[in-house]
Amino acid sequence: MSSTSVEKIIEEVKSLTADEQRKVKELIDSLLVTPAETPERLSPEDLVEQRLLERGVISEIPKRLPDPEQYRDFKPVEVKGKPVSETIIEERR
Protein backbone atom coordinates (compact mmCIF):
# COMPACT_ATOMS: atom_id res chain seq x y z
CA MET A 1 0.00 0.00 0.00
CA SER A 2 1.40 3.40 -0.88
CA SER A 3 2.10 6.01 1.75
CA THR A 4 -0.59 8.29 0.30
CA SER A 5 -3.17 5.56 0.86
CA VAL A 6 -2.03 5.16 4.46
CA GLU A 7 -2.19 8.92 4.97
CA LYS A 8 -5.75 8.99 3.59
CA ILE A 9 -6.75 6.18 5.94
CA ILE A 10 -5.20 8.01 8.89
CA GLU A 11 -7.12 11.18 8.04
CA GLU A 12 -10.35 9.19 7.72
CA VAL A 13 -9.79 7.54 11.12
CA LYS A 14 -9.12 10.94 12.70
CA SER A 15 -12.51 12.13 11.47
CA LEU A 16 -14.37 9.25 13.15
CA THR A 17 -16.12 9.46 16.50
CA ALA A 18 -14.35 8.11 19.58
CA ASP A 19 -16.52 4.97 19.53
CA GLU A 20 -15.79 4.34 15.86
CA GLN A 21 -12.06 4.87 16.48
CA ARG A 22 -12.22 2.33 19.33
CA LYS A 23 -13.78 -0.22 16.97
CA VAL A 24 -11.06 0.41 14.38
CA LYS A 25 -8.40 -0.01 17.07
CA GLU A 26 -9.95 -3.29 18.23
CA LEU A 27 -9.99 -4.55 14.65
CA ILE A 28 -6.35 -3.60 14.09
CA ASP A 29 -5.35 -5.17 17.40
CA SER A 30 -7.10 -8.39 16.44
CA LEU A 31 -5.30 -8.44 13.07
CA LEU A 32 -1.90 -7.88 14.69
CA VAL A 33 -1.77 -11.18 16.58
CA THR A 34 1.82 -12.33 16.36
CA PRO A 35 3.06 -15.92 16.33
CA ALA A 36 4.35 -15.32 19.89
CA GLU A 37 0.72 -14.95 20.99
CA THR A 38 -0.02 -18.61 20.54
CA PRO A 39 -2.81 -20.30 22.52
CA GLU A 40 -0.40 -21.49 25.22
CA ARG A 41 0.52 -17.84 25.98
CA LEU A 42 -3.11 -16.68 26.25
CA SER A 43 -4.98 -16.67 29.53
CA PRO A 44 -7.79 -19.25 29.77
CA GLU A 45 -10.39 -16.48 29.41
CA ASP A 46 -8.67 -15.05 26.32
CA LEU A 47 -8.37 -18.51 24.80
CA VAL A 48 -12.09 -19.21 25.24
CA GLU A 49 -13.02 -15.84 23.76
CA GLN A 50 -10.65 -16.36 20.83
CA ARG A 51 -12.14 -19.77 20.07
CA LEU A 52 -15.70 -18.45 20.29
CA LEU A 53 -14.76 -15.67 17.88
CA GLU A 54 -13.09 -18.08 15.44
CA ARG A 55 -16.15 -20.34 15.43
CA GLY A 56 -18.53 -17.45 14.86
CA VAL A 57 -20.35 -17.84 18.18
CA ILE A 58 -19.52 -14.20 19.00
CA SER A 59 -18.90 -11.37 16.54
CA GLU A 60 -16.36 -9.53 18.68
CA ILE A 61 -14.47 -10.06 21.90
CA PRO A 62 -16.15 -8.00 24.63
CA LYS A 63 -14.28 -5.08 26.10
CA ARG A 64 -12.62 -5.85 29.42
CA LEU A 65 -13.65 -4.05 32.58
CA PRO A 66 -11.02 -1.77 34.08
CA ASP A 67 -8.46 -3.37 36.36
CA PRO A 68 -9.66 -2.98 39.99
CA GLU A 69 -6.06 -2.36 41.07
CA GLN A 70 -6.07 1.02 39.37
CA TYR A 71 -8.71 2.18 41.87
CA ARG A 72 -6.79 0.99 44.92
CA ASP A 73 -5.92 4.54 46.04
CA PHE A 74 -9.39 5.94 45.33
CA LYS A 75 -10.57 8.39 47.97
CA PRO A 76 -14.20 9.54 47.84
CA VAL A 77 -14.94 13.26 47.87
CA GLU A 78 -16.43 14.46 51.14
CA VAL A 79 -19.61 16.53 50.78
CA LYS A 80 -20.86 18.89 53.47
CA GLY A 81 -24.51 18.82 54.40
CA LYS A 82 -26.98 16.03 53.93
CA PRO A 83 -26.12 13.00 51.79
CA VAL A 84 -26.43 13.42 48.04
CA SER A 85 -28.78 10.42 47.91
CA GLU A 86 -31.28 12.27 50.12
CA THR A 87 -31.13 15.36 47.89
CA ILE A 88 -31.81 13.21 44.82
CA ILE A 89 -34.81 11.54 46.50
CA GLU A 90 -36.23 14.90 47.56
CA GLU A 91 -35.87 16.35 44.05
CA ARG A 92 -37.71 13.37 42.56
CA ARG A 93 -40.78 14.01 44.74
N, C-alpha and C positions, 0 to 999 in steps of 0.2 A: 504494500500500500504506500502510496506517495506521501510525502510530508504534508502536502497541501490538503490531502484527504483527511489526515489525522488532525490537522489544524481546524478543518471544517467541523469535524466530529466534536472536538473540544469546545468550539464555540457553541455548537448545538446543545451540548451537555450543560454548559454554563447558563443557557437560557431556560433550562428546565426548572421546575419547582423542586424544593428540597426533597419531597417524597419521591418524585421521579428520579432525582439524582441518586437517592438511596437505592432504588431498584436497579439502576444502571450499575452502581458499585457492587451490589450483591451479585449481579450477573457476571461482571468481570471477575470478581473474587472466585466465583464458582468455576469459571473457565481457566483460571490460573492455578489449578491444582497441580502440584509438581509430583514427580515420581517419589520424592521423599515422603509425601503425604499418603502413604499406602495405608490400607485398612489396619495394619497392626500398629500404626502410629496414631490412629484416631481414637478418641475416647469412645466408650461403648455407646453413649448417647449420639455422638456424631456419626458413628458407624450405622446405627439403626436409621437415623434420618437420611443418610446418604443412600442406603439401600432402598428405602421407601421412595425417595426421589427417582432413583434409577428405574424402579419398577412402575413408576407412574401413579403410585398410590397418593402421593402428594405432589403439588405443582411447584412448591418452593419450600425451602427449609425455613421454619419459623424463626423470627428474630429472637435472640436470647435476651432474657431479662438482665438488667444491670447486676454486676457483681456486688453482693451485699457488703463485701469488705470495704468498698469505696465509701460506704456510709458509716463506717466504724466511728469516726470522730464527729458525727453529726450532733449538733447541739440545737435544740429547739429555741425559737425566739420567745422570750417572755413578753406577755401582753398585760398591761395594767388594766384593772377594771374587771368586769365580769367575763366569764369564758366566752370565746367567740361562738361556740356552739349555742349558747343561750341567746346571743344576739341574733343568730340566724333563725332560730325557732321563733323568736318574737317577731321578726320581720316577715315571716311566712304567715303569721296570723292575720 
